[in-house]
Structures are given as structure tokens and as C-alpha cells.
Amino acid sequence: MNTTHTALLLMAIGLTAVISFLVAGAAFAVTRWNGSTMPECVTATGKAFAMALTVMSAVLTVVVTIIK
């Protein structure tokens, strides 16, 4: 794997983390706007973050395997 692929992989990992944080923030906002309590909002945020990170990590793994 050359340096271009390594840099692309690191940028993809960073983008995955940023998108997961955005999804978690959106989940928090939506549950809060629906009038949920703070513990319910935190739970929804954690679930959304974990789901987004898991799905994107799996997709990234497949893409890296194909490219490699």
C-alpha cells in the first residue's frame, strides 16, 4: 500500500468519525424536540453513534479489502 492509499484511508477514518458525531447530534436534537427526558436523549445519541460508526466501519473495511 503506497502513501496515497494510506492517506486516503486515514481521511476516510476521520470522515467516518465526524459523520458519526453528526448523526449522534441529530439523534439528540430529534429526541429532545420530541419532549423526551435527558437520559432518553443520551441513550438515543449513543445508539445512533454506535450504529453509524459500525455501519460505516463495515463499509470502509469492504472498500479497503477490494482496493487492496
C-alpha positions in Angstrom: 0.0 0.0 0.0 1.6 3.3 -1.1 1.4 6.6 0.8 -1.6 7.8 -1.2 -3.7 4.8 -0.2 -2.6 5.3 3.4 -3.5 9.0 3.4 -6.9 8.2 1.8 -7.5 5.5 4.4 -6.8 7.9 7.3 -9.0 10.6 5.8 -11.8 8.1 5.4 -11.5 7.0 9.0 -11.6 10.6 10.1 -14.6 11.3 7.9 -16.3 8.3 9.4 -15.8 9.6 12.9 -17.1 13.1 12.0 -20.2 11.8 10.3 -20.9 9.5 13.3 -20.7 12.5 15.6 -23.1 14.4 13.3 -25.6 11.5 13.3 -25.4 11.4 17.1 -26.0 15.1 17.3 -29.0 14.9 15.0 -30.4 12.0 17.0 -30.1 14.0 20.2 -31.8 17.0 18.7 -34.7 15.0 17.3 -35.3 13.2 20.6 -35.1 16.4 22.6 -37.5 18.2 20.3 -40.0 15.4 20.8 -40.0 16.2 24.5 -38.0 13.2 25.7 -36.1 13.3 29.0 -32.4 13.8 29.0 -31.5 10.2 29.8 -33.6 9.1 26.8 -31.8 11.6 24.6 -28.4 10.4 25.7 -29.5 6.8 25.1 -30.7 7.6 21.6 -27.5 9.5 20.9 -25.3 6.6 22.0 -27.3 4.2 19.9 -27.2 6.4 16.8 -23.4 7.0 17.2 -22.7 3.2 17.6 -24.9 2.3 14.7 -23.4 4.9 12.3 -19.9 4.0 13.3 -20.5 0.3 12.9 -22.1 0.5 9.5 -19.5 2.9 8.1 -16.6 0.9 9.5 -18.0 -2.3 7.9 -18.4 -0.4 4.5 -14.9 1.0 4.9 -13.5 -2.4 5.6 -15.1 -3.9 2.4 -13.8 -1.0 0.3 -10.3 -1.3 1.6 -10.3 -5.0 1.0 -11.5 -4.5 -2.6 -9.0 -1.7 -3.3 -6.1 -3.6 -1.7 
